[in-house]
Amino acid sequence: MPDLLIRDLVVDMLKNTDYRSTKLNGKGRPAYLFKNYITSMDDDIEIVAENSFEVIIDESEYNEILFAETKHGVVRINRQYEAVKAISRCKQSPRAWLLVTAYYHSFYCAILVSRLLGRYSCYFGKSEINSIIRAATNTSRSNLDSGNYVGYFAPNSSGGVKIRFKSESDKPHFTAWKNLHDKVPISGRIADAAVDRINRINLFKKIINEDVRSWPQPSDVRNHWNYSDVCLYSDKGDKIAHELSVFIDSIKDIEWASRKNLYPDEKNIASSIGFISSTLNRAVRACENKILG
């Protein structure tokens, strides 16, 4: 299943820095949240190109960041999932609002999973960029503007972890799904898997892939339901998204994703949000156990 593939990918990433929760001291202090840590650095930052900079982080410090990001990210995910379950149980609540709430749960999961896999999206405001510039070398080489940046993990031959941040103009929701899609491969990893498992992973990849237009990306589905058609908050939406309700806090989404000849009609598109949300929820649970202990 996609969640087991994601778990295995995260476990492999943890080996890069010999991650062990028993060796940590910070235990999730907010200072170790990724953005907080970067903006408080006073060295090991280099501006390498226009709107691009690199940071070098000691492995032990990087592991503290992984713990902090997971601890606080899981709190946000859990609270959002409780909201999903509450809306699902409420018969008076429109299924459109369930879909939108489940979408945000999956969005928060995608952000955390991407970070655990070495892809970091951060918005740096003007004051935060100024802090980075003050600590950086090569400040006369290029400018850094405030905005959305994506960091790319790379082992550093001289020790520690190198992350190159590049300014990217894509919006945060698009970036979250692009990062996740880029970090979840297909070939090689599942060569010996059963056909139905491969099909579910392929479906997961198609749904979150901006380049495959047969299935709209989750953020596009959210936009359509929340902004494009007011009638989706009436009985019309309740009928279309009826199946979504049974996915919440169950494994019914696996049965849905295992159907033959599954195609993106309006009901399946609505159900796809539940599939992505449930899959990522299971993936986060598995990763949480590996990281927080």
Beta strands, then each sheet from edge to edge (+ up, - down):
strand 1: 45-49
strand 2: 52-57
strand 3: 119-124
strand 4: 136-137
strand 5: 147-155
strand 6: 161-167
sheet 1: 3+ 5- 6+ 2- 1+ 4+
end
